[in-house]
Amino acid sequence: MPLHVERVSHSYGPVAALDAIDLDIADGETVALIGPSGCGKSTLLGILGGLLQPSVGRVTLSGQPPADSLNPFTYIFQDFALLPWRTVEANVALALEHRPLGAAERRERVAAALALTGLSEFAAAYPKQLSGGMRQRVGIARALVVRPAVLLLDEPLSALDAQTRELLMEDLLRIWARERSTRVYVTHNLEEAARLADRVVVLSRRPGRIREVVRIDVPVGDRGRPEHAALLFEMHRRLWSLIRDEAATADREVQPV
Amino acid sequence: MLPWIVFAVLIALWQVASNTGLLPPLFMPSPLSVVRALQALWLDGSLVEHVTASLKRIVPGWLIGTAAGLAVGLAMGIFSAARAAGVPIVSALFPIPKIALLPLLILWFGIGEPSKIATIALGVFFPTTISAYTACDSVPRNLIRMAQSFGLPARDIVAKILLPGAMPGIFAGFRISASVALLLVVAAEMIGAQQGIGAFVLTAGSLMQTDQLLAGVVMLSILGLLVAWGLGMLERAVLKWR
């Protein structure tokens, strides 16, 4: 669903984290938020999902979320946030148990989400038996099972090794081709942004402001093709040039004791 | 395997030292005489009688202390008001050696069983309370945030995230409180009881029956091992995801 961020500012006490963010996200669009550390991208994601109230401004959806969307704003977490005492299936079902659903529909939805993420044969496993990549697939299945209107991804692949990250990017693109959520993807990995997003929002530091919005004019499904390699490389370089200096400043910063 | 061999060798050395007269039997009876004493106590029924008397104090005392400790500790883990009120009180009372309160409890409840059970319950209550609320604290915050983001109501967050997440810490507390209960039952029985392992050990000591005395100590160590083993079984059954 179309999502509108209107003049959102946020402060933690005297420290301004976000300053007057205006952003319209189209239905079914994937927007990546990138920026150096301290740019407030996680704060913005928290505000989008309603975990944080912005000091100023508001976030609105155009229209009503569809009736089958049980948790319109749904997160996928960097650290997976799985319950170690629940099996894969029960972790996914957690998102539905408090909703007014029949047992049959609940089972059906869980089975569909597990199938979509390739987890069907691992339904009875516990998280600690699984690799990091499979654990994050459980996190993805748990998010999809509620049929979110807006999917909020908080550095979902940054706890994974490079090869697993590649595989998960392929999975995300395959899954997104089959469902209708609007997606906001926070990352510090420019390659993920250039591969997965329709638009990349570059934020500046302290307070976070929108520095530039970069549209990537290749359909996500085609980005693996060799003829687009040069363009994607160029995009990657451009994004890097936008955040390089501030990233260097952030890198050299000493935290107060 | 190695620990068993070491254990057997130590016992054998002890027996040899007794046989050669290196250890005077009055101060340190031989392992064989301890076994014979145990056998005699078993045959005349006094072993069962004393163990039963002790268990009748440990079990209700531990259950009462654990129930109260869990109720207070979990309340402190869940509600910040309960925590703010409870932490200073619990911290102030926890260091008191509970056996010091036995005379007061005898004044309140009489010399009979209730004062001993109350001493054990008090001794169990504090470590249980502390382990329950620190176990709630140790549940990762990101799991709570996750549950909130999926719209789980507060009571579901308690039932599905907080309590299961606190279980390992609560079980660790059970091990501590079980050993506290064993310690206190012996102490309480030494102060005022006719029956029970503690009373038996004290009597044997004053009669210089050191083989009987050590037989009582062996009973205690077997009891402690059995309790630890039972808790371990329960823990593996409840926490099989670990």
Interface residues (C-beta under 8 A of the other chain):
Chain A: G49 L51 L70 N71 F73 T74 Y75 F77 D79 A81 L83 P84 W85 R86 L94 A95 E97 H98 Y126 K128 R142 V146
Chain B: N142 L143 R145 M146 A147 Q148 S149 F150 G151 L152 P153 D156 K160 I161 P164 G165 M167 L239 W241 R242
